Amino acid sequence: MGFFDSRNSCPATTNIIIINVLVMVMITLNREFMIENFALFYPSSPFFHPWQFITHMFMHGGFWHIFFNMYTLWIFGSVLERAWGWKKFLLFYFVTGLGAAFLHTGVQYIEAQVYMSQIAEGSATAQAALHQMKLIPTVGASGAIYGVLIGFAMLYPDARLTLIFPPVTLKAKWFVIIFAVIELVTGVTGLGGGIAHFAHLGGMLFGWLLILYWKKRHTLYDYKG
């Protein structure tokens, strides 16, 4: 099946998943090369390249990471794509993914400024922490996925969703609010280390803002690709 095949009702969602799987195979074959060149690093890192703001969205750290992201994308992204068409959905997906990366990098910048002020006071611990931050890659489509989730909740706020574990059923709008609060609390407190919580919040924030913008201009359903 070719990219954006007219016979496929969800070509953007389908092809995003295919690209993610292909990139996962490439990571398996040459992990060091893929991470150093296509994961997202802090801009002052020796590994940073501008294209990483895009490429990191197609990279994942392991099987379960990509499985849950792509499963969520298929379930909720396909609904949005059928409502908007593939062109508008693709725009939404990349805006939320980039928004996630920008907020994540912005929070890192604030952290770096704190470290630098501590370094100026002679802190060796801050020096090591800043150095370590520049070497930690960020990978995953999670920012865009969280954008898709809030997009679904804004279009279908009363849709009832049930988690696999725990088996709780709530309206979509309440699930998204709970997710946002969890990400904010864990991001601010530093709990759940190794997860880019502010990237998740960034995806949600930019998705919310973009849909509000479309609603204000009465263009939420203006065309289909």
Secondary structure, DSSP 8 states (H G I E B T S, - for coil): --TT-TT-SSHHHHHHHHHHHHHHHHHHH-HHHHHHHHSB--TTSTT--TTHHHHGGG--SSHHHHHHHHHHIIIIIHHHHHHH-HHHHHHHHHHHHHHHHHHHHHHHHHHHHHHHHHHHTT-HHHHHHHHHHHH--B--SHHHHHHHHHHHHHHSTT-EEE-SSS--EEEHHHHHHHHHHHHHHHHHH--STTS-HHHHHHHHHHHHHHHHHHHHTT-TTS---
